Amino acid sequence: KPSDPQTNLRMGDIQWDARRVDSAATFWRRGLSSNPGPLAGGELRLRMGWYFQERRKGQDSARSYFADARRTVASVQLNNPTDAAAWIIAGEALLGLDSIQGALEHLALAKAVTDAPIELGRIHLLRGKCYDKLDRRKDAVLEYQTVTAVSGGAPAIKQAKKWLNRPYGR
């Protein structure tokens, strides 16, 4: 369904992977305009935050979207604290806001409440990015290697391999 937020989220992700970032943003905006629930809305806002951060022109917009993503899932975290997706979204939003310790804490809570391979893959990928921001490359590499070892973590494996192969300090 063209008006389904999940459809727009996935179509935007496909465009992003194909390096069509403006087309991706168009899908994500369309998804946000279709009144998504808190989890889909949080994911869409995260993507818009990364879009603006990638564009390097909209740092204020990026921060605003990251903060909105975190607020969007706050009710899920409060009402259903065992929903790992909400903790992951909030952790990724904090990573985008450069609150690395907060991101690591949220990701630890997510890891404690899930055994789903795809969620675990994403958690380890994000933890690796946090450790890279803290200049703890050895810890980051361990996290990225864990992503590739997690069965079913396929969506995050490609990204983890990219981050494993990137030169230190970049």
SEKEVO-63272 format. One record per residue: x, y, z of N, C-alpha, C, CB in turn. Coordinates in pm, 1 decimal, padded with zeros to 6 digits, always signed. Each point is the difference from the previous one (the first is absolute). Glycine has a CB too. Layout:
N
[[X, Y, Z], [X, Y, Z], [X, Y, Z], [X, Y, Z]]
...
This chain:
170
[[+00084.8, -00118.6, +00000.0], [-00084.8, +00118.6, +00000.0], [+00088.8, +00124.1, +00000.0], [-00185.0, -00123.8, +00122.7]]
[[+00164.1, +00213.6, -00216.0], [+00085.6, +00118.9, -00008.6], [-00006.3, +00089.7, +00122.4], [-00030.9, -00010.0, -00242.6]]
[[-00077.4, +00006.5, +00317.3], [-00010.7, +00088.4, +00116.3], [+00048.7, -00067.0, +00128.9], [-00193.0, +00112.4, -00111.7]]
[[+00236.5, -00236.7, +00103.3], [+00046.9, -00072.6, +00118.4], [+00138.1, +00051.9, +00041.4], [-00132.8, -00205.1, -00069.2]]
[[+00149.7, +00248.9, +00195.1], [+00129.7, +00051.6, +00044.2], [+00112.7, -00102.4, -00016.1], [-00121.4, +00146.0, +00161.2]]
[[+00092.4, -00274.2, -00136.6], [+00103.0, -00103.2, -00013.6], [+00047.5, -00012.7, -00145.2], [-00101.0, -00122.5, +00195.1]]
[[+00007.0, +00133.5, -00288.9], [+00035.9, -00005.5, -00141.4], [+00093.6, +00115.4, -00034.5], [-00219.9, -00111.1, -00054.3]]
[[+00186.9, +00230.1, +00100.8], [+00083.7, +00116.9, -00027.1], [+00135.5, -00010.8, +00069.2], [-00206.7, +00138.3, -00024.5]]
[[+00208.2, -00196.5, +00143.1], [+00125.7, -00020.7, +00071.4], [+00091.6, -00091.1, -00082.1], [-00117.6, +00030.4, +00222.7]]
[[+00064.5, -00143.8, -00265.8], [+00081.0, -00096.5, -00075.5], [+00040.5, +00053.3, -00137.6], [-00117.4, -00184.2, +00121.0]]
[[+00024.3, +00251.3, -00188.8], [+00034.0, +00056.8, -00131.1], [+00108.7, +00106.8, +00015.2], [-00234.7, -00046.3, -00082.9]]
[[+00226.0, +00125.3, +00188.1], [+00105.1, +00098.1, +00026.7], [+00134.1, -00067.4, +00026.6], [-00172.5, +00155.0, +00092.2]]
[[+00169.6, -00264.6, -00015.8], [+00123.5, -00073.7, +00028.8], [+00063.3, -00053.3, -00128.9], [-00091.6, -00063.2, +00226.0]]
[[+00007.3, +00014.8, -00317.9], [+00050.4, -00051.1, -00128.3], [+00066.4, +00112.8, -00078.6], [-00181.5, -00176.4, -00004.6]]
[[+00117.8, +00292.8, +00003.1], [+00056.6, +00114.8, -00070.1], [+00131.7, +00043.9, +00065.6], [-00232.5, +00073.0, -00067.2]]
[[+00236.6, -00074.1, +00199.5], [+00120.9, +00038.8, +00074.0], [+00115.2, -00093.6, -00035.2], [-00141.2, +00091.8, +00188.2]]
[[+00113.7, -00222.5, -00187.8], [+00104.4, -00097.0, -00034.0], [+00050.5, +00018.1, -00142.4], [-00102.6, -00159.6, +00160.6]]
[[+00016.4, +00208.7, -00249.3], [+00038.9, +00025.9, -00138.6], [+00062.9, +00138.5, -00016.2], [-00184.1, -00151.7, -00075.7]]
[[+00208.8, +00218.5, +00186.4], [+00061.2, +00134.1, +00003.1], [-00087.9, +00106.9, -00064.6], [+00222.6, -00110.1, -00005.5]]
[[-00351.0, +00089.1, +00012.4], [-00095.9, +00100.8, -00046.7], [-00060.8, +00065.0, +00124.8], [-00051.8, -00129.2, -00218.3]]
[[+00132.1, +00209.3, +00286.0], [-00036.9, +00049.2, +00132.1], [-00120.1, +00094.2, -00002.7], [+00237.3, -00024.3, +00065.1]]
[[-00248.9, +00106.4, -00167.1], [-00114.6, +00090.9, -00006.1], [-00129.9, -00076.5, -00025.9], [+00151.5, +00182.1, -00083.5]]
[[-00144.8, -00286.0, +00001.5], [-00117.5, -00084.6, -00022.3], [-00038.1, -00073.1, +00127.8], [+00064.6, -00027.9, -00240.8]]
[[+00035.6, -00016.6, +00315.0], [-00025.4, -00067.1, +00127.3], [-00074.7, +00093.7, +00094.4], [+00207.2, -00140.9, -00030.1]]
[[-00159.1, +00264.0, +00040.1], [-00063.3, +00097.6, +00088.7], [-00144.2, +00026.6, -00040.5], [+00222.9, +00103.9, +00040.6]]
[[-00250.0, -00105.1, -00170.2], [-00136.4, +00020.1, -00047.9], [-00091.7, -00110.7, +00052.2], [+00088.7, +00115.0, -00206.3]]
[[-00042.6, -00239.4, +00199.9], [-00080.1, -00111.8, +00052.1], [-00019.4, +00012.9, +00150.7], [+00086.6, -00147.9, -00184.0]]
[[+00020.3, +00182.8, +00255.0], [-00011.2, +00010.0, +00145.0], [-00093.4, +00113.0, +00041.9], [+00230.5, -00092.1, +00019.8]]
[[-00225.9, +00202.8, -00090.4], [-00093.7, +00109.9, +00028.8], [-00144.3, -00044.9, -00024.4], [+00177.1, +00169.1, -00063.0]]
[[-00197.2, -00240.9, -00046.2], [-00132.8, -00051.8, -00032.1], [-00046.9, -00094.2, +00111.1], [+00048.0, +00020.9, -00248.2]]
[[+00042.0, -00102.5, +00298.8], [-00034.2, -00089.5, +00110.6], [-00039.0, +00076.3, +00125.5], [+00155.3, -00168.3, -00095.0]]
[[-00083.9, +00276.5, +00123.4], [-00032.5, +00081.0, +00117.3], [-00134.5, +00070.1, -00015.0], [+00243.9, +00032.9, +00039.6]]
[[-00279.0, +00002.3, -00162.4], [-00127.0, +00070.3, -00021.6], [-00120.5, -00092.7, +00009.0], [+00121.5, +00160.9, -00144.1]]
[[-00097.8, -00292.0, +00147.0], [-00111.6, -00095.6, +00005.3], [-00032.3, -00045.2, +00142.3], [+00064.2, -00076.1, -00227.5]]
[[-00026.6, +00158.0, +00325.4], [-00033.8, -00024.3, +00139.8], [+00044.7, -00137.9, +00050.3], [-00193.2, +00152.3, -00031.5]]
[[+00324.7, -00177.7, +00032.7], [+00050.0, -00130.4, +00044.3], [-00013.1, -00017.5, +00150.8], [+00158.6, +00000.2, -00192.1]]
[[-00154.1, -00124.3, +00236.1], [+00002.4, -00029.1, +00143.4], [+00134.3, +00040.3, +00058.3], [-00161.9, -00189.9, -00031.7]]
[[+00179.9, +00171.8, +00162.8], [+00123.7, +00047.6, +00063.2], [+00126.8, -00068.4, -00050.9], [-00136.3, +00049.1, +00198.7]]
[[+00132.8, -00179.4, -00223.0], [+00122.6, -00066.1, -00044.2], [+00034.5, +00037.5, -00144.6], [-00048.7, -00189.6, +00157.5]]
[[-00048.9, +00182.7, -00246.4], [+00025.7, +00039.4, -00139.3], [+00035.5, +00148.2, -00006.9], [-00158.8, -00178.1, -00082.4]]
[[+00090.0, +00259.9, +00160.8], [+00029.9, +00142.9, +00002.9], [+00140.4, +00026.4, +00050.8], [-00241.1, +00047.0, +00035.8]]
[[+00282.5, -00122.1, +00065.3], [+00136.3, +00014.2, +00051.5], [+00103.5, -00037.6, -00104.5], [-00084.6, -00047.9, +00228.7]]
[[+00060.0, -00063.5, -00298.2], [+00093.1, -00043.0, -00105.9], [+00007.8, +00103.5, -00111.6], [-00051.1, -00239.7, +00053.7]]
[[-00063.0, +00291.2, -00095.7], [-00001.6, +00100.2, -00107.1], [+00074.3, +00126.4, +00042.1], [-00218.9, -00091.9, -00081.3]]
[[+00200.6, +00134.0, +00204.7], [+00068.7, +00119.9, +00048.9], [+00151.4, -00023.4, +00010.2], [-00208.1, +00065.2, +00127.2]]
[[+00247.5, -00187.6, -00087.4], [+00142.8, -00033.1, +00001.4], [+00059.2, +00015.1, -00139.6], [-00036.8, -00158.7, +00191.8]]
[[-00032.8, +00101.8, -00290.1], [+00050.5, +00005.3, -00136.9], [+00014.2, +00145.4, -00046.8], [-00107.6, -00223.4, -00048.1]]
[[+00009.3, +00306.7, +00081.0], [+00008.3, +00140.9, -00039.6], [+00117.5, +00068.2, +00071.2], [-00250.5, +00005.6, -00039.2]]
[[+00274.9, -00041.3, +00163.3], [+00115.7, +00054.9, +00071.1], [+00130.7, -00035.9, -00068.5], [-00128.4, -00013.9, +00212.0]]
[[+00141.0, -00114.5, -00251.0], [+00122.5, -00041.7, -00069.2], [+00009.3, +00067.1, -00137.1], [-00005.1, -00221.0, +00121.7]]
[[-00108.4, +00239.1, -00187.2], [-00001.0, +00068.8, -00129.4], [+00057.2, +00141.2, +00014.2], [-00200.9, -00135.4, -00071.5]]
[[+00149.2, +00210.9, +00167.6], [+00048.3, +00137.3, +00016.4], [+00145.2, +00002.8, +00046.5], [-00233.3, +00072.8, +00053.1]]
[[+00272.3, -00169.3, +00027.4], [+00139.6, -00004.5, +00041.9], [+00090.8, -00032.2, -00119.1], [-00071.5, -00072.0, +00231.2]]
[[+00026.8, -00017.1, -00317.2], [+00076.0, -00034.8, -00120.4], [+00015.0, +00120.3, -00093.1], [-00083.0, -00235.8, +00018.8]]
[[-00020.2, +00315.8, -00027.5], [+00001.1, +00116.5, -00088.5], [+00094.4, +00108.3, +00051.9], [-00235.9, -00051.8, -00066.9]]
[[+00273.2, +00045.3, +00191.3], [+00093.4, +00092.7, +00063.8], [-00045.1, +00145.6, -00002.9], [+00178.2, -00156.6, -00062.9]]
[[-00299.3, +00180.8, +00023.8], [-00051.1, +00136.2, -00002.9], [-00105.4, +00021.6, +00108.1], [+00047.3, +00010.3, -00245.5]]
[[-00106.5, -00115.8, +00291.0], [-00111.9, +00012.8, +00090.8], [+00025.0, -00061.6, +00135.5], [-00144.8, +00000.7, -00195.5]]
[[+00254.3, +00037.8, +00260.5], [+00031.7, -00059.7, +00129.3], [-00108.2, +00028.5, +00104.5], [+00242.6, +00022.9, -00055.2]]
[[-00300.6, +00096.9, +00050.7], [-00108.6, +00031.0, +00093.6], [-00121.4, -00087.7, -00029.7], [+00082.8, +00237.8, +00021.6]]
[[-00112.9, -00257.0, -00149.5], [-00111.6, -00087.2, -00037.9], [+00028.5, -00143.2, +00041.7], [-00054.5, +00150.2, -00193.5]]
[[+00177.8, -00194.9, +00175.4], [+00036.9, -00135.6, +00039.7], [-00022.5, -00018.9, +00149.8], [+00169.8, -00010.6, -00186.5]]
[[-00120.8, +00102.4, +00265.4], [-00015.8, -00009.5, +00146.2], [-00147.9, +00000.6, +00038.4], [+00221.6, +00116.2, +00032.2]]
[[-00299.4, -00034.9, -00100.8], [-00143.2, +00007.8, +00027.8], [-00068.6, -00133.9, -00029.1], [+00004.1, +00246.1, -00054.3]]
[[+00030.1, -00307.3, -00058.5], [-00060.0, -00130.3, -00033.7], [+00043.6, -00107.9, +00098.5], [-00005.3, +00066.5, -00241.6]]
[[+00131.3, -00064.9, +00283.0], [+00045.6, -00099.3, +00097.7], [-00074.1, +00016.6, +00132.7], [+00226.4, -00004.5, -00110.5]]
[[-00241.3, +00127.9, +00154.9], [-00072.4, +00026.7, +00124.6], [-00146.3, -00041.9, -00012.7], [+00155.9, +00191.3, +00050.0]]
[[-00217.1, -00164.1, -00165.7], [-00138.7, -00041.3, -00023.1], [-00013.7, -00152.4, +00000.0], [-00037.2, +00209.5, -00133.0]]
[[+00134.8, -00278.0, +00074.9], [-00003.7, -00147.3, -00002.0], [+00001.3, -00053.8, +00141.9], [+00118.4, -00003.8, -00222.1]]
[[-00034.2, +00061.2, +00303.8], [+00008.6, -00044.7, +00140.2], [-00131.4, +00026.1, +00073.7], [+00247.7, +00045.6, -00001.0]]
[[-00305.0, +00072.3, -00018.1], [-00128.4, +00032.5, +00065.2], [-00112.8, -00090.2, -00050.3], [+00076.2, +00237.7, +00025.6]]
[[-00072.0, -00271.4, -00153.5], [-00106.1, -00080.3, -00059.9], [-00010.5, -00137.7, +00063.7], [+00033.8, +00123.4, -00212.3]]
[[+00079.3, -00182.5, +00248.4], [-00003.8, -00135.5, +00058.1], [-00003.8, -00000.4, +00152.8], [+00124.1, -00078.4, -00199.3]]
[[-00119.3, +00194.7, +00261.3], [+00002.9, +00006.7, +00146.4], [-00120.9, -00067.4, +00063.4], [+00127.9, +00211.9, -00018.1]]
[[-00245.9, -00195.3, -00042.1], [-00119.6, -00062.5, +00057.7], [+00007.5, -00152.1, -00008.8], [-00133.9, +00202.5, -00062.6]]
[[+00192.6, -00254.8, -00043.5], [+00015.3, -00145.4, -00013.0], [+00097.7, -00050.2, +00105.5], [-00048.6, +00011.6, -00248.2]]
[[+00156.9, +00061.0, +00269.1], [+00097.1, -00038.8, +00102.0], [-00064.4, -00003.7, +00138.0], [+00183.4, +00100.1, -00138.0]]
[[-00268.9, -00003.8, +00164.9], [-00065.8, +00008.7, +00129.9], [-00106.7, -00107.9, +00017.2], [+00044.5, +00245.3, +00000.5]]
[[-00127.6, -00263.1, -00101.8], [-00113.1, -00092.5, +00010.5], [+00035.7, -00144.7, -00030.7], [-00144.7, +00188.4, -00061.4]]
[[+00250.4, -00210.7, -00013.5], [+00041.0, -00135.2, -00035.4], [+00152.8, -00007.8, +00004.1], [-00207.3, -00032.2, -00145.1]]
[[+00265.0, +00029.7, +00264.4], [+00145.7, +00006.3, +00011.7], [+00073.5, -00120.6, -00057.8], [-00036.5, +00135.2, +00200.7]]
[[-00034.7, -00239.3, -00240.1], [+00066.1, -00115.3, -00060.3], [-00002.7, +00005.4, -00152.6], [-00062.8, -00133.5, +00200.6]]
[[+00021.9, +00245.3, -00257.8], [+00000.8, +00017.4, -00144.9], [+00138.6, +00049.4, -00041.4], [-00250.5, +00050.7, -00004.7]]
[[+00332.0, -00143.2, -00043.9], [+00138.4, +00033.1, -00035.1], [+00007.5, +00105.5, -00109.1], [+00066.5, -00230.2, +00064.5]]
[[-00159.6, +00229.5, -00157.5], [+00004.2, +00095.9, -00111.8], [-00001.4, +00143.4, +00051.1], [-00117.5, -00166.2, -00146.6]]
[[+00037.2, +00193.4, +00247.0], [-00007.1, +00136.4, +00054.0], [+00134.0, +00040.8, +00061.7], [-00246.8, -00030.1, +00043.8]]
[[+00310.2, -00061.8, +00027.9], [+00129.5, +00029.7, +00061.1], [+00107.2, +00020.2, -00107.1], [-00065.8, -00133.1, +00203.1]]
[[+00058.1, +00053.1, -00311.1], [+00097.0, +00013.6, -00108.7], [-00016.1, +00135.1, -00068.9], [-00000.3, -00249.7, -00033.2]]
[[-00123.7, +00287.6, +00003.5], [-00025.1, +00128.5, -00065.6], [+00049.5, +00114.2, +00087.7], [-00199.8, -00096.9, -00118.6]]
[[+00168.3, +00090.8, +00247.5], [+00044.8, +00105.8, +00091.4], [+00152.2, +00003.1, +00008.8], [-00212.9, -00023.4, +00131.5]]
[[+00275.6, -00093.9, -00128.3], [+00146.0, -00006.2, +00004.0], [+00063.2, +00058.5, -00124.6], [-00017.5, -00201.2, +00142.2]]
[[-00040.2, +00168.8, -00257.7], [+00053.3, +00054.7, -00124.6], [-00021.3, +00151.3, -00007.0], [-00044.5, -00219.6, -00113.9]]
[[-00068.1, +00266.3, +00165.4], [-00025.2, +00144.3, +00003.5], [+00103.2, +00069.8, +00088.2], [-00246.2, -00040.6, -00036.8]]
[[+00277.0, -00020.1, +00150.7], [+00102.2, +00058.2, +00087.9], [+00137.2, -00001.0, -00066.2], [-00131.5, -00075.0, +00199.1]]
[[+00161.2, -00028.0, -00276.2], [+00124.6, -00003.4, -00075.9], [+00004.2, +00117.4, -00097.2], [+00010.5, -00251.5, +00021.5]]
[[-00121.3, +00276.4, -00090.0], [-00007.6, +00113.7, -00092.0], [+00015.0, +00133.7, +00070.5], [-00145.8, -00136.4, -00145.1]]
[[+00105.3, +00140.1, +00272.2], [+00011.6, +00122.4, +00080.0], [+00134.5, +00009.7, +00071.9], [-00247.3, -00003.2, +00029.9]]
[[+00336.5, -00090.4, -00057.2], [+00133.3, -00006.6, +00061.8], [-00004.0, -00021.9, +00150.6], [+00079.9, +00148.4, -00179.7]]
[[-00186.3, -00210.7, +00227.8], [-00007.9, -00039.8, +00140.1], [+00036.4, -00148.5, +00005.8], [-00180.4, +00176.1, +00055.3]]
[[+00309.7, -00202.2, -00065.6], [+00048.8, -00136.5, -00019.9], [-00027.0, -00089.3, +00120.7], [+00175.7, +00091.3, -00150.5]]
[[-00152.0, -00040.5, +00270.2], [-00025.7, -00082.4, +00119.6], [-00148.0, -00034.8, +00010.6], [+00194.2, +00108.2, +00117.4]]
[[-00280.0, -00011.6, -00143.9], [-00143.7, -00025.7, +00000.9], [-00038.5, -00103.5, -00103.7], [-00038.3, +00231.8, +00079.4]]
[[+00099.2, -00222.5, -00197.6], [-00027.3, -00097.3, -00105.7], [+00040.9, -00140.1, +00044.0], [+00032.8, +00178.7, -00173.3]]
[[+00086.0, -00190.4, +00232.2], [+00046.9, -00131.2, +00046.4], [-00092.1, -00057.5, +00107.9], [+00235.5, +00068.5, -00053.7]]
[[-00284.8, +00016.5, +00142.5], [-00091.8, -00046.5, +00104.9], [-00130.6, -00051.3, -00060.9], [+00101.2, +00165.1, +00161.3]]
[[-00156.2, -00091.0, -00257.0], [-00124.8, -00042.8, -00064.3], [+00020.7, -00129.6, -00078.0], [-00073.7, +00239.7, -00015.7]]
[[+00187.2, -00251.5, -00050.7], [+00027.6, -00120.7, -00077.0], [+00022.0, -00120.6, +00091.4], [+00100.2, +00141.7, -00180.6]]
[[-00042.9, -00118.8, +00298.8], [+00015.1, -00108.8, +00097.0], [-00137.0, -00048.1, +00047.1], [+00222.3, +00093.8, +00073.6]]
[[-00314.6, -00000.2, -00052.0], [-00136.3, -00038.0, +00039.9], [-00069.0, -00077.7, -00112.5], [-00014.1, +00203.4, +00149.7]]
[[+00035.2, -00161.5, -00273.1], [-00059.0, -00071.5, -00113.5], [+00054.4, -00141.8, -00007.1], [-00026.4, +00216.4, -00124.9]]
[[+00157.3, -00228.7, +00142.5], [+00063.6, -00132.5, -00006.9], [-00051.8, -00092.4, +00109.7], [+00204.3, +00105.7, -00098.7]]
[[-00237.4, -00047.8, +00213.4], [-00048.5, -00080.2, +00113.0], [-00140.4, -00055.7, -00023.0], [+00141.3, +00139.1, +00149.5]]
[[-00218.2, -00077.9, -00240.5], [-00139.7, -00042.7, -00017.5], [-00027.1, -00068.7, -00133.6], [-00063.8, +00187.5, +00146.7]]
[[+00168.6, -00216.4, -00224.2], [-00025.9, -00065.3, -00128.9], [+00096.8, -00114.1, -00024.9], [-00087.6, +00215.1, -00088.8]]
[[+00040.7, -00309.2, +00011.4], [+00087.4, -00104.4, -00051.9], [-00019.5, -00013.8, -00151.4], [-00008.2, -00121.0, +00222.7]]
[[-00061.5, +00217.7, -00281.4], [-00024.6, +00000.5, -00144.2], [+00129.4, +00033.7, -00073.5], [-00241.4, +00067.8, +00036.4]]
[[+00285.8, -00154.1, -00127.6], [+00127.7, +00022.5, -00068.2], [+00009.4, +00133.8, -00073.6], [+00014.6, -00244.3, -00023.8]]
[[-00121.4, +00287.0, -00041.5], [+00006.7, +00126.5, -00073.8], [+00018.2, +00116.6, +00096.8], [-00145.6, -00096.2, -00182.3]]
[[+00073.0, +00093.3, +00294.8], [+00015.9, +00107.1, +00099.1], [+00139.9, -00004.3, +00061.7], [-00247.5, -00007.6, +00048.8]]
[[+00296.8, -00112.2, -00019.3], [+00134.5, -00011.6, +00057.6], [+00105.9, +00051.1, -00097.9], [-00076.2, -00197.6, +00136.3]]
[[+00058.3, +00168.3, -00265.1], [+00093.8, +00050.4, -00099.6], [+00003.3, +00151.7, -00000.4], [-00039.9, -00203.4, -00137.9]]
[[-00077.9, +00263.9, +00143.2], [-00006.9, +00146.7, +00000.1], [+00059.6, +00057.9, +00127.9], [-00205.0, -00011.1, -00143.9]]
[[+00179.0, -00053.3, +00256.4], [+00055.2, +00046.3, +00128.5], [+00152.2, +00000.0, -00005.5], [-00201.6, -00089.5, +00122.6]]
[[+00260.8, -00020.7, -00167.8], [+00146.2, -00008.3, -00004.8], [+00059.4, +00099.7, -00099.6], [-00016.0, -00241.5, +00062.8]]
[[-00052.0, +00262.7, -00174.8], [+00046.6, +00099.2, -00097.0], [+00002.9, +00139.4, +00063.4], [-00093.3, -00139.5, -00188.9]]
[[-00015.4, +00175.7, +00256.6], [-00007.4, +00132.0, +00062.8], [+00100.3, +00014.1, +00114.2], [-00241.4, +00011.7, -00062.3]]
[[+00260.9, -00118.8, +00138.1], [+00100.0, +00004.5, +00107.0], [+00139.5, +00021.1, -00058.5], [-00143.4, -00151.0, +00142.4]]
[[+00170.3, +00086.5, -00256.3], [+00128.4, +00020.2, -00066.9], [+00019.2, +00145.3, -00039.7], [-00008.6, -00234.6, -00083.1]]
[[-00096.1, +00295.4, +00029.2], [+00008.4, +00141.8, -00038.1], [+00024.1, +00087.6, +00122.7], [-00153.1, -00043.0, -00195.1]]
[[+00089.1, +00008.5, +00307.2], [+00021.9, +00075.7, +00124.2], [+00146.1, -00009.9, +00042.6], [-00238.6, -00042.1, +00070.5]]
[[+00293.3, -00079.3, -00070.7], [+00138.9, -00017.2, +00041.4], [+00095.9, +00072.0, -00094.9], [-00061.1, -00220.7, +00101.8]]
[[+00029.0, +00221.5, -00231.4], [+00083.2, +00076.0, -00093.0], [-00000.5, +00148.6, +00035.9], [-00048.4, -00168.6, -00180.4]]
[[-00068.4, +00221.7, +00216.6], [-00007.2, +00142.4, +00037.5], [+00078.4, +00027.9, +00127.7], [-00224.6, +00015.5, -00109.2]]
[[+00238.0, -00117.3, +00194.5], [+00076.7, +00015.1, +00123.9], [+00148.8, -00031.9, -00021.2], [-00206.8, -00059.2, +00130.4]]
[[+00247.3, +00036.8, -00256.0], [+00137.5, -00037.6, -00033.4], [+00043.9, -00128.9, +00068.6], [+00050.6, +00240.7, -00031.1]]
[[-00143.6, -00334.0, +00042.1], [+00029.8, -00132.5, +00056.1], [-00013.1, -00101.3, -00113.9], [-00083.9, +00065.3, +00235.2]]
[[+00178.1, -00058.9, -00328.6], [-00009.1, -00078.1, -00123.1], [-00002.4, -00150.7, +00025.5], [+00118.3, +00184.7, -00116.2]]
[[-00042.3, -00233.7, +00212.4], [+00000.6, -00144.2, +00027.3], [-00139.6, -00047.4, +00040.0], [+00241.5, +00013.6, +00071.4]]
[[-00307.4, +00062.9, +00016.7], [-00136.0, -00035.9, +00040.5], [-00096.1, +00008.4, -00118.6], [+00048.0, +00083.3, +00232.3]]
[[-00028.6, +00017.9, -00316.3], [-00085.4, +00016.3, -00117.9], [+00014.9, -00119.4, -00093.7], [+00019.4, +00250.2, +00019.5]]
[[+00103.5, -00291.3, -00043.5], [+00024.3, -00113.9, -00089.6], [-00065.7, -00125.4, +00054.9], [+00216.8, +00102.1, -00074.2]]
[[-00208.2, -00124.2, +00203.6], [-00066.1, -00117.0, +00060.3], [-00150.1, +00003.3, -00023.2], [+00179.1, -00009.7, +00173.7]]
[[-00238.7, +00128.1, -00160.9], [-00144.4, +00013.1, -00023.2], [-00033.7, -00028.0, -00146.5], [-00015.0, +00169.2, +00186.4]]
[[+00092.8, -00113.8, -00278.4], [-00025.7, -00022.6, -00142.8], [+00016.2, -00147.6, -00034.9], [+00078.7, +00233.3, -00051.6]]
[[+00021.1, -00298.4, +00111.3], [+00018.9, -00143.2, -00025.0], [-00115.6, -00080.4, +00055.7], [+00247.1, +00032.0, +00005.3]]
[[-00302.8, +00011.7, +00105.2], [-00114.7, -00068.1, +00058.0], [-00120.7, +00008.4, -00092.4], [+00087.1, +00050.9, +00228.7]]
[[-00102.5, +00062.3, -00297.2], [-00111.2, +00014.1, -00094.7], [+00008.6, -00108.8, -00104.8], [-00007.8, +00248.3, +00037.7]]
[[+00127.9, -00269.9, -00092.1], [+00014.8, -00098.6, -00105.8], [-00018.8, -00142.2, +00052.4], [+00155.2, +00156.0, -00117.8]]
[[-00139.1, -00175.6, +00248.6], [-00017.5, -00132.4, +00059.2], [-00144.5, -00028.7, +00039.9], [+00233.7, +00014.8, +00080.8]]
[[-00314.3, +00090.7, -00066.6], [-00138.9, -00017.8, +00043.1], [-00080.7, -00056.2, -00116.9], [+00019.1, +00191.5, +00167.5]]
[[-00072.6, -00309.0, -00147.6], [-00079.8, -00062.9, -00105.4], [-00127.4, +00080.3, -00023.4], [+00093.0, -00226.8, +00060.2]]
[[-00120.0, +00259.8, -00184.2], [-00121.8, +00074.0, -00031.6], [+00015.9, +00150.2, +00007.7], [-00124.7, -00192.0, +00083.6]]
[[+00239.4, +00239.9, -00045.1], [+00021.5, +00143.1, +00008.9], [+00034.4, +00061.6, -00135.3], [+00075.3, -00032.3, +00234.5]]
[[-00123.4, -00028.1, -00341.5], [+00037.3, +00037.1, -00136.2], [-00009.4, +00149.3, -00032.2], [-00075.7, -00223.4, -00062.4]]
[[-00028.7, +00295.7, +00101.5], [-00004.5, +00142.3, -00037.0], [+00118.7, +00080.4, +00052.7], [-00246.6, -00018.8, -00001.7]]
[[+00300.7, -00019.9, +00113.1], [+00109.6, +00076.3, +00058.7], [+00137.1, -00051.3, -00043.0], [-00147.3, +00048.0, +00193.2]]
[[+00154.0, -00166.6, -00253.0], [+00129.7, -00058.9, -00033.4], [+00075.3, +00085.4, -00101.4], [-00093.8, -00227.1, +00046.9]]
[[+00025.5, +00273.4, -00150.4], [+00065.1, +00081.9, -00103.1], [+00059.4, +00126.3, +00062.4], [-00160.1, -00088.6, -00174.1]]
[[+00083.0, +00153.4, +00261.5], [+00049.7, +00121.2, +00066.0], [+00116.6, -00031.9, +00092.0], [-00228.5, +00099.8, -00012.8]]
[[+00219.1, -00210.3, +00085.8], [+00107.7, -00035.8, +00092.6], [+00129.6, -00024.7, -00076.0], [-00167.7, -00099.9, +00158.2]]
[[+00159.8, +00033.1, -00271.9], [+00120.1, -00024.8, -00079.6], [+00059.6, +00131.5, -00049.8], [-00091.8, -00223.8, -00069.2]]
[[+00005.0, +00317.1, +00031.8], [+00047.5, +00131.8, -00043.3], [+00074.7, +00068.6, +00113.7], [-00192.8, +00019.6, -00161.3]]
[[+00136.1, -00022.7, +00281.5], [+00062.4, +00067.2, +00114.1], [+00126.7, -00073.2, +00044.6], [-00225.8, +00082.9, +00072.3]]
[[+00230.1, -00214.0, -00088.7], [+00120.9, -00075.2, +00033.1], [+00115.5, +00040.5, -00090.8], [-00141.3, -00191.2, +00079.5]]
[[+00110.1, +00216.6, -00205.6], [+00103.1, +00028.2, -00098.6], [+00037.0, +00146.6, -00010.3], [-00081.0, -00194.8, -00122.1]]
[[+00013.3, +00279.8, +00195.7], [+00030.5, +00142.0, -00013.2], [+00126.2, +00033.4, +00080.2], [-00246.0, +00053.2, -00032.4]]
[[+00324.6, +00036.8, -00019.4], [+00122.9, +00037.5, +00070.5], [-00029.5, +00059.9, +00136.8], [+00110.0, +00039.1, -00220.1]]
[[-00028.7, -00069.0, +00316.0], [-00018.8, +00053.1, +00134.3], [+00011.3, +00151.2, -00001.5], [+00090.7, -00211.4, +00098.5]]
[[-00180.3, +00275.1, -00022.8], [+00004.8, +00144.3, +00016.3], [-00076.7, +00078.1, -00104.1], [+00215.8, -00034.0, +00103.1]]
[[-00289.2, -00035.8, -00190.3], [-00077.4, +00071.4, -00102.2], [-00147.2, -00012.7, +00027.7], [+00178.7, -00040.1, -00167.6]]
